Amino acid sequence: MIDTRGNVLIVDDEPNAIKVLSAILSKAGYKTSGAENVERAINMIHEIDIDTIITDLKMPGRDGIELFEYVKNNFPDLPVIFLTAYGTVESAVNAMTCGAFYYFIKPPDYTKLKSILDRAIEQRNLKRELSYLRSRLVDNNSREITILGENPEIKKVIDTIESIKNSECSVLISGETGTGKELIARSLHFHSTRKDKPFVAVNCAAIPKELIESELFGYERGAFTGATSRRIGRFEEAAGGTIFLDEIGELELSMQAKLLRVLQEKEIERLGSNTKIKVNFRLISSTNRDLQREVKEGRFREDLLYRINVVEIKLPPLRDRKEDIPLLVSGFIKEFNLREGKTVIIPEDIMNLLIDFHWPGNIRQLRNVIERAVVISRGERITIQDLPEELKGTVEVKRRLDRVITSFDSDLKTLKELELEAVKDALRLSNGNKSKAAKLLGISRKALYKKLSVSH
């Protein structure tokens, strides 16, 4: 008979019990697998797509209740049916109260067992379908996030994503803060064959070094002071999907060694446990550091760099792709107009100002500026008053420079004098902050100091 009714895992320390039940269920059209202890059962749950578990209650070592607790904590949608020769009213009530799907005394009524199995598998399938529909909603929302750009480097990034989206290879995304590294990671995931599985993002720079190991690997109850219950780590959460390690260069060397082992062995151990758990995920990492330099200076493992950097995607800073600013601004305007129920437009003079700005915070800063402008704008057009101070200051410096140049009289003022006036204006507008003044003038801090030294 064709296996169409579901995959059942039978757990019993008696091999003959597994053989008999397996034969009965196989004849009825179920696909069956067997495990003679809890450790083997746990490994099989990770390795095989199981629809339902039928487990004995009393077994040497870890018993059926412990298996049930593991499944409940790690695979909450997987139904568990108890089948035991040591049944009592109390144990049955306890099992059902804790969430077991059903409880049978050996030998069971096999007709009823099959009926209960069908109900359990149907419930499992319904939960899977719901999960799938939810993931499709996430997928559809994620597809709305489009990578905009006509810059040659961005086009190269888009082509690379298309080429490697379904690969299992590890990807390293490098670029300055705010250039959109997580957007690229999400695009890779949600356009891949893993799109219906989890996308788990971990900001390595935001998690204290004392907590990063438990965050990634999880822990068992009692593993350390304060571990009052079991916790699943991020690697397990990403099962079948993608884990994104943002700012991986922030990891300490000891943690890098443990990560390397996970990537090599594809298995983890929770803190406080010796049980090895198989993990299946795709790794995407990002960094704003030069990891080759970090390797030379002994702060990053060379072998780990090779492991995470099978394909590298480099994102250019916004100042090097100014031709894309109008596209990005247009996208942000539409997004925030829709959210705020407005129809604000951006005039040409403001757009030119945005194109000319140096954007140290890259796309993230641009998005923040547009969001602020749309939110506080009282008219139909964004004005200079809707922009933050750093952009207003740039406009004021340019206006003063324009006035100076317009009124330029070669007989009265030299070019050095004009430069000095511009420097003084920038310092005044930045309240004496030389770094800000240099940014307003579009020069380096070193160049500003040189101009000031010449003037004295």
Secondary structure, 3 states (H helix, E strand, C coil): CCCCCCEEEEECCCHHHHHHHHHHHHHCCCEEEEECCHHHHHHHHHHCCCCEEEECCCCCCCCHHHHHHHHHHHCCCCCEEEEECCCCHHHHHHHHHHCCCEEEECCCCHHHHHHHHHHHHHHHHHHHHHHHHHHHHHHHHHHCCCCCCCCHHHHHHHHHHHHHCCCCCCEEEECCCCCCHHHHHHHHHHCCCCCCCCEEEEECCCCCCCCHHHHHHEECCCCCCCCCCCEECHHHHCCCCEEEEECHHHCCHHHHHHHHHHHHHCEECCECCCCCEECCCEEEEEECCCHHHHHHCCCCCHHHHHHHCCEEEECCCHHHCHHHHHHHHHHHHHHHHHHHCCCCECCHHHHHHHHHCCCCCHHHHHHHHHHHHHHHCCCCECCHHHCCHHHHHHHHHHHHHHHHHHCCCCCCCCHHHHHHHHHHHHHHHCCCCHHHHHHHHCCCHHHHHHHHHHHC
